Amino acid sequence: MPGDPDFDAFVRERYDQLLRYALMLAGRRSDAEEIVQEALLRCLARWRRVPADNAVAYARKAVYHEFLRTVRRKPPVPLAEYAEQLDVADFSRAVDDRHHVLAVLQQLPARQRAAVVCRVVLDMTEAQAAGELGCAVGTVKSLTSRGLARVRELWGADEPAAPGRRRP
């Protein structure tokens, strides 16, 4: 299949962004790279039909769906793999925090993880996240709420509950 100059430009411009999104979902760089590559291959096959103003969302959705396919095929990343990395004294604080975030995210179910990444990391609205994940806005709210509660629990944060809200 001959290359498409528009698609090539899109990949050069957005690959790093898509890779970061996949890394937050998958937890391992090698898995994230594989997910993005597979998703981009699927996008290339349909590229002529993708509206230019919707290309980023289309590619992110392809990454999300490829991530879900990957989760079904591969076992989750063991927490011990991250724990070993966190104990390394040479890591800077920022790298430790990044690995800790990835380790905590890996403990969430795939759909909760995707909702949290869309809402918190990508700063999408509930409606945008619902479109991205192919579900209702209420589902995004529920997934995000449960996912963030679990993140707080795993993180060990002792934040006070918002006024008028009970802690779970």
C-alpha positions, 0 to 999 in steps of 0.5 A, a space after each residue: 500500500 503506497 504511503 499517504 502524505 497526509 497520514 505521514 504528516 499526521 503520524 509525525 505530528 501526533 505519534 508522541 501524543 498517541 504513545 503517551 496516551 497508550 502508555 497511560 493505558 497499557 503501563 509498559 512502553 513496549 506494549 504502548 508502542 505495539 498498540 499505537 502501531 496497530 491502531 495507526 495501521 487500522 487508521 491508515 486503511 480508513 484514512 481517506 474517510 476520516 474527516 481532517 477535523 476529527 483525525 486526532 479523536 479518531 486515532 485516539 479511539 483506535 488506540 483505545 480499542 486496540 488497547 482493549 483488544 490487547 488487554 483481552 490477549 495479554 495478562 496485566 502488568 504485575 505490580 511487582 515489576 513496578 515495585 522493583 523499579 520504584 525501589 531503585 535509588 538512582 531514579 529521580 523523584 519525577 520518574 518515581 512518581 511517573 512509575 507510581 502513577 503507572 503502577 496505580 493505573 494498572 490496578 484499575 480495570 481497563 475501562 475505568 483506567 481509560 475513563 480516568 486517563 481521558 478525564 484527568 490526563 487528557 482533560 476531556 469533558 464527560 461528553 468528549 470522553 463518552 464519545 471517545 470510549 463509545 459509551 454514555 456520559 453517565 457511564 463515564 461519570 461512574 467509571 471515572 468516579 470509581 476509578 478515582 476512588 480506587 486510585 486514592 485508595 491505592 495511592 494512600 492519599 488521605 485527602 478530606 472528602 469534599 463538603 457534603 460528601 461521604 468518604 467511601 
